[in-house]
Amino acid sequence: MFSKSNLLATIIATIVFFFLGYAVWGIALSSYFEAHATNNVMKAMPNMGTLVFSNLIMSFAMSTIYGKWATGKYSAASGFSFGAWIGIFVGFGLGFLWYSTSDLMDLTGTIVEAILDIFFYGIIGLVIGIVYQKTS
């Protein structure tokens, strides 16, 4: 569980999670999602410590699961595939769950978010796959 590959993948994925997430949701698409929000519940400034901690937890979980899922056949392609499935789970699974139970975003925003999640988590998985491939 605390192998060199897992720990390095966790650290690098955490950095990518934070900066890529900030670039996509904090800068590039912030006004788009503000326009599709149905309830203004976003904080003006997120709690950065908690944000980094959540990225660390997600990175560690994804890295640990990928290490078992890939069964020793680590690559960028398998990492992207793994991450894309996580994106489907988060984007469409949890996205539609939240859409059906809360009033956070309209349907268009929910679908766009889900599609973005597939690529976003795919990229995180790709990074994890590359780190595992290089360090195993």
Contacts in CASP RR format, 6 or more apart in sequence:
PFRMAT RR
TARGET T0000
AUTHOR 0000-0000-0000
METHOD contacts of the structure
MODEL  1
MFSKSNLLATIIATIVFFFLGYAVWGIALSSYFEAHATNNVMKAMPNMGT
LVFSNLIMSFAMSTIYGKWATGKYSAASGFSFGAWIGIFVGFGLGFLWYS
TSDLMDLTGTIVEAILDIFFYGIIGLVIGIVYQKTS
1 64 0 8 1.000
4 135 0 8 1.000
5 63 0 8 1.000
5 67 0 8 1.000
5 74 0 8 1.000
5 131 0 8 1.000
5 132 0 8 1.000
5 135 0 8 1.000
5 136 0 8 1.000
6 60 0 8 1.000
6 63 0 8 1.000
6 64 0 8 1.000
6 67 0 8 1.000
8 131 0 8 1.000
8 135 0 8 1.000
9 59 0 8 1.000
9 63 0 8 1.000
9 66 0 8 1.000
9 127 0 8 1.000
9 128 0 8 1.000
9 129 0 8 1.000
9 131 0 8 1.000
9 132 0 8 1.000
9 135 0 8 1.000
10 56 0 8 1.000
10 59 0 8 1.000
10 60 0 8 1.000
10 63 0 8 1.000
11 59 0 8 1.000
12 127 0 8 1.000
12 128 0 8 1.000
12 131 0 8 1.000
13 59 0 8 1.000
13 62 0 8 1.000
13 63 0 8 1.000
13 124 0 8 1.000
13 125 0 8 1.000
13 127 0 8 1.000
13 128 0 8 1.000
13 131 0 8 1.000
14 52 0 8 1.000
14 55 0 8 1.000
14 56 0 8 1.000
14 59 0 8 1.000
16 123 0 8 1.000
16 124 0 8 1.000
16 127 0 8 1.000
17 55 0 8 1.000
17 58 0 8 1.000
17 59 0 8 1.000
17 124 0 8 1.000
18 51 0 8 1.000
18 52 0 8 1.000
18 55 0 8 1.000
20 120 0 8 1.000
20 123 0 8 1.000
20 124 0 8 1.000
21 120 0 8 1.000
24 116 0 8 1.000
24 120 0 8 1.000
25 33 0 8 1.000
29 116 0 8 1.000
32 109 0 8 1.000
32 112 0 8 1.000
33 105 0 8 1.000
33 109 0 8 1.000
33 113 0 8 1.000
34 42 0 8 1.000
36 105 0 8 1.000
36 106 0 8 1.000
36 108 0 8 1.000
36 109 0 8 1.000
36 112 0 8 1.000
37 104 0 8 1.000
37 105 0 8 1.000
37 106 0 8 1.000
38 103 0 8 1.000
38 104 0 8 1.000
38 105 0 8 1.000
38 106 0 8 1.000
39 102 0 8 1.000
39 103 0 8 1.000
39 104 0 8 1.000
41 104 0 8 1.000
59 124 0 8 1.000
59 128 0 8 1.000
62 82 0 8 1.000
62 83 0 8 1.000
62 86 0 8 1.000
62 121 0 8 1.000
62 124 0 8 1.000
62 125 0 8 1.000
62 128 0 8 1.000
63 128 0 8 1.000
63 132 0 8 1.000
65 82 0 8 1.000
66 79 0 8 1.000
66 82 0 8 1.000
66 83 0 8 1.000
66 125 0 8 1.000
66 128 0 8 1.000
66 129 0 8 1.000
66 132 0 8 1.000
67 74 0 8 1.000
67 132 0 8 1.000
69 82 0 8 1.000
70 78 0 8 1.000
70 79 0 8 1.000
70 82 0 8 1.000
70 129 0 8 1.000
70 132 0 8 1.000
72 132 0 8 1.000
72 136 0 8 1.000
74 129 0 8 1.000
74 132 0 8 1.000
74 133 0 8 1.000
74 136 0 8 1.000
75 129 0 8 1.000
75 130 0 8 1.000
75 133 0 8 1.000
76 126 0 8 1.000
76 129 0 8 1.000
76 130 0 8 1.000
76 133 0 8 1.000
78 129 0 8 1.000
79 122 0 8 1.000
79 125 0 8 1.000
79 126 0 8 1.000
79 128 0 8 1.000
79 129 0 8 1.000
79 130 0 8 1.000
80 122 0 8 1.000
80 123 0 8 1.000
80 125 0 8 1.000
80 126 0 8 1.000
81 122 0 8 1.000
82 122 0 8 1.000
82 125 0 8 1.000
82 128 0 8 1.000
82 129 0 8 1.000
83 121 0 8 1.000
83 122 0 8 1.000
83 124 0 8 1.000
83 125 0 8 1.000
83 126 0 8 1.000
83 128 0 8 1.000
84 118 0 8 1.000
84 119 0 8 1.000
84 121 0 8 1.000
84 122 0 8 1.000
86 121 0 8 1.000
86 122 0 8 1.000
86 124 0 8 1.000
86 125 0 8 1.000
87 114 0 8 1.000
87 117 0 8 1.000
87 118 0 8 1.000
87 120 0 8 1.000
87 121 0 8 1.000
87 122 0 8 1.000
88 114 0 8 1.000
88 117 0 8 1.000
88 118 0 8 1.000
90 117 0 8 1.000
90 121 0 8 1.000
91 113 0 8 1.000
91 114 0 8 1.000
91 117 0 8 1.000
91 118 0 8 1.000
92 114 0 8 1.000
92 117 0 8 1.000
93 114 0 8 1.000
95 110 0 8 1.000
95 113 0 8 1.000
95 114 0 8 1.000
96 110 0 8 1.000
96 114 0 8 1.000
98 104 0 8 1.000
98 105 0 8 1.000
98 110 0 8 1.000
99 105 0 8 1.000
99 107 0 8 1.000
99 110 0 8 1.000
105 113 0 8 1.000
END
